[in-house]
């Protein structure tokens, strides 16, 4: 199975690029599913058809699906939701608010991971294309397993045994499924951790960054790449969308010249990652015919399901009396990040993003000797105490 996730700044054309990729995969005979995790759900607009929160077959080898977190909670996690709603209500939270609070932080993104875990285990599809929300929400999705596990630990510190035993009594007397809900929650987090390992396997999962040749969009693409490298996800391609072709029109000459500069910047910044260029269509993009054309102009004779590039973002090397940990994190400055070590855990803060990196157990007995950043590599030296 191949999983390909498209990310980028809002409005760059992720949905049309993802849909065009899915259609080309299906045309090549691969059983393909495209999923929208964007709450705006523009996939149905791009495909020019109504979609549902379950996969529906729209043509040969092609299925489409738009997530609905409340649908997923009702179908798969009703005990957990009822448990949380009851706890909030018991604590004095009004019923309507409790209903909203009973959706876990990040559950919109988590529903995506849980569906993907199901599809991966069932081997239902050969290719899964993910039309993600804008960059920030995508990063929330990809870091969700650690966040939710931390949330559970803080929400129920040391209460696992009590919930499982006393919960049975509570369920019998009040009907509130505390024990069942807690077990459901634990199962959910196990599934999240499993599918994250799948996402970290570069042979299975690729992230593709979609960008326009514009200043703010290019900067956002660089930031996204930095964070994806930080979390260990493989970016195998950058797709530059909506390139205006050379035309004899004085109103566009300055804009086209600037585009050329930004395209060159993208090529230099992301090298050796493959860059795919998509010309502006000159019209609003929706409907299968135009999406097929975009898929052809993007990939040509190449199979979109190919892993176009693999790069190892983290390397651990044995040195005298210790180890070095080398991470590729481009497009940041030394003053942008802080680094700490607790036991076998490295904590890296880059602006508003945090990476909790768990090292091999031997690191527990080592101290953080030094670290330095030489673009694009952060090198950390650990020495035996």
N, C-alpha and C positions, 0 to 999 in steps of 0.2 A: 504494500500500500504506500502511496505517496500522499503527503499532506503539504499543501502550499498555502501560506497565509500572506495576504496583501495588506500592507500598512502604508501610512503616509498622512500628511496634513489633510484636514478636511477640504473637500472640493477639488482634489487633484485628479480625480477620475479612478479611484480604487475600484468602485463597483463595476464600471464598464470594463476595466482591465481584467478584473477577476472573472466576470461573466464571459468575456471574449476568450480567456484562457480555458475556462471550463468547456465552452462550446467546441473549441479546437480539440481538446482532449477527447471529448465524446465523439467527434467526427473521426478521430483516429481509432475508434473502436474500444476505447477505455470506458468502463462503467464509472461515471463521474457524478459526484454530488457537489453542488455549490451551496454554501451556507452563508447567510448574512447574520453577523453578530452586532450590526449597527442598529441601535434603537430606532433610527430614522427609517430603516427598511426601504432603501431606494432600489434594492434588487428587483422588487416587483415592478417598479417603474422602468428600470433598464430592460427587463425581459418583456415588458408590456403585457403582463398577465397577473392575475391574483395568485398569491402563494400562501402557504399554510405553515403552522409550527411543526409539522411533520414533513418528511421528504415526499414530494409528489413528482412523478415522472412527467416531464414536459416534452420530451422527444426521445429518439433512440439513444440509449446510453447516457441520458442526461436527466438528473433529478435536481430539484431546487427546494430550499427550505429557509424560512425566516424564523429566528428564535422568538419565543414568547416566554419570559421568565415565569409569569403567573401560571401559564398553561403547564410548564414543566414542573413547577412546585406542586400543582394540584394533582398531576398524574403520577409523579414519582416520589415526592417528598412530603406528603400530606402529614404524616406523623411528626416529622421534624418541625414543620411549620406550626402545627397545632401546639406542640410542646413550647416553642418559643413564644407564640402568641399568648399562651396561658401564663407563662412566667412573667411576661411584660404586664399583662393584665393584673396578675396577683400583686405586682409591685406598684399598682396604682395608675398605670398608664391607661388612658381611655381606649375603648375597644377599637375605634376606627384607626387611631394612631398605632395601636398594638398590631393591627393587621398589616400596616405598612412596615413596622419595625421587624416583623417576623420574617422578612426577606433579608437574608444575611448580607453584610457588606460585600459587594462584588458579585452578588448572585446572578446578576444579568450576564456577567462574563463567565461565571462559574457554570451556568447552564450550558454554555457552549462546550466547555471542557468535558462535562459529564456526557453530553450527547456524543462527542468525539470518542470518548472512552468506550462507549457502547458500540459505535460503528467500527472502531479498531478491533475490538475483541471479536465481533461478529464477522469481520472481513466482508462486510456488505458491499463495499465499493473499492475500486482500484485506485481512484484519485479523489481526494477531498480538497476542494478549493474553499478558502475562508475569506469572505469579504468582510474585513474587520471594521470596527469603528475607527475614528481618527486616532492618531499616534498615542496620545495619553491614555485613552481607554484600552488600546491594544496592550500597552505595557502593564496596565492593571490586570488584564486577562492573563498575561504570561507570568506575572509574579504572584498570581492568586493563591496557589497552594501554600506558600509560606505565610501569606497574610492571613488566610482563613485558619490555618493551624494555630498561629499566634492568637487569633481572636478567640478560638475555642478554649485555649489554655487560660486566657485571661477571664473569659466569661464563666468558666467552670473550673477554677483552680482546685485540684486535688479532690474533685467531687465525683469522679467517675464511679467509684464503688458505691457511693451513697445514692447516686441517681439510678444505677442499675438495680440496687436492692430495694430501696425505699420507693423507687419509681413504680415497681410492681404493685405495692400497696396503694399508692396514690391512684394508679390507673383503675384498680378495682373499686375504690371508694368514690372517686370523683370523675373517672372517665378520661382524665388528662394523661396522654401516653408519654410520660416522661422517659421511661426506660426505652420504649420503642423508638422514640424520637432521637434519643441520644445515640442509640445504636445506628440509626439511619444516618445521623450526622457523621459518626466515625467512619462508616462505610463510604460516605460521600468524600471525605478527606482522603481516604485510601485511594479512591478512584482518581482524585485530582493529582495525587502524587505520582500515580502510575502513568497517567497520560502526559504529565509534564516530562517524565523520562523519555517518552516517545517524541515529544517536541524537541528535546535536546539531542536526539539522534539525527545527525546531518544526512544520513542515508535515507531517512524517512521524511523528515520535515525540513522545509525551506521557508525562509521569510523573504519576500520580495518587496522592496521599497518603491513606491510610486511617487514620482515628483514631476513638477512642471519646471521649465527653465526660468524661474523667477527667484529673486533674492531671498525672500522670506521662506519660500518653500524649500529651497536648497539648504538653508540653515536648519530648518526643521528636519530634513532628511539626514543631515549630519548628526544632529542630536539623537535621532531615533537609532541610527547605526551605532553610536557610542553606547547607548543603553542596551541594545540588543547584544552587543559584544560583551558588555559587562555581565549580563545574565547568562551568556554562553550559548545564545541561539545563532544558527547559521544563516547568514544572508547570502543567497546564491545569485541574486540579480538585482539591478536597479533599472526601473522602467521610466524613461523620460517621456512624458505624455504631452499631447497638445503642442507639438512643435509647428509653428507657422512656417510654411515653405517660402522660398524666395519669390516675391511678387513685386511688380513694378508699381508701387504705390507709395508716395512720399510720406503718407501718414503712418505707414508701418515700418519704414526703413530703420528708424531709431530702435524700435521694439525688437525687430529681427536681429539687429546688430548686438543688442544686449542679450538676446537669447543665445546667440553663438558664444558669447563670453561665459554664460552660466553653464552651457553644455560642456564647454572645455573644462570649467571648474569641477563639474560632476565627474568627468572622465579622469581628471588628475586626482581628485580626492578619493574616489572609490576604487581606483585601479589596485589589484587585478580583477576585481569583480566585473562580470560581463554587464555591459550597458545596452539595453534595448531602447530603440527610439521609435516613437509613434507619432506620425504627423497629425496635425489638427484636421478633423473631419469636415470642417466648414459648415457643420449643422449640428443640431441637438441629437445626442446619441441615445436611441432606444430602439428595441426590436431586434430580432435574431439576425436579420440580413446584415445590418450595419455592424453588429457585434462580430459576426463571422468575418467580415472584412477587416476589422481591427485585429482579430486574432491572427489572420494571415499576414498582415503588415507588420505585426509585432514579432512573430516567431519564424515566418517564412517556412522553410522546409524542416525546421527543427521541431522536435517533440517537446511541448511545454512541460511535460512531466519529468524531463531530464533534470538531474541535479547538475546545475551549471557550474557550481563552484563550492568547494569545501575548504574551510580554513579553521585551524585549531586555535580557539581564542585563549586557551589557558595551557601553560606548560609548567611542569614541576621537575626541577633538576637537582640531583644530588651533588653537594659541594662539601668541602672539608668542614666537618663539625656542624653540618646543617643542610639546608635546602634553599633554593631560590624558587619563587613562584612568579612566573612571568605572564602577564595578561595584556592582550591587545585591546586598548580602549582609546581610539582615535578622537580627535577634535575636542579635546579638553585642555585646560590649563592647570598647572600645578596648584594654583590657588583655588581651583574649583572643587577640590575633593579633600577629605580627611580619611584617615585609616587607623583602625584600632584592632587589637587582638584580645579575645577572651577565650582561654582554653584552646580548643581546636577550631575556633571560629574567627574568621577575618570579617570585619565590618567596614565596608567601603561606602562612604556617603559622597555622592556627586550631585551637588545642588539639591534638588528636591527628590532625588532617587537614592535608595539604599540597597546594597547588595550584601546579604549575609552568606558568606562563602564558607562552607564546612570543609576543612582540610582533613587529610588522613589522621588517624588517632595519634600518631607519633608527635604531631604538632602540639599536642596538649602539654608536652614537656619541653617545649622550646619557647624562646622569647622573640619578640619582634626586634631584630637587630637594626634594620634600616630599610628604607624604601626610597625609590626615586622614579621620576616620570620623565622619560625621553620619548616624545611623540613618535609612534603611537603606543609605546609599551610602558606599562607600570611594572616595575620589578621590586619584589618584596623579598628580603633576606631573613630567614629564620635560623637561629643558632641555638644549640643545646645549652641549657642553663648549667 
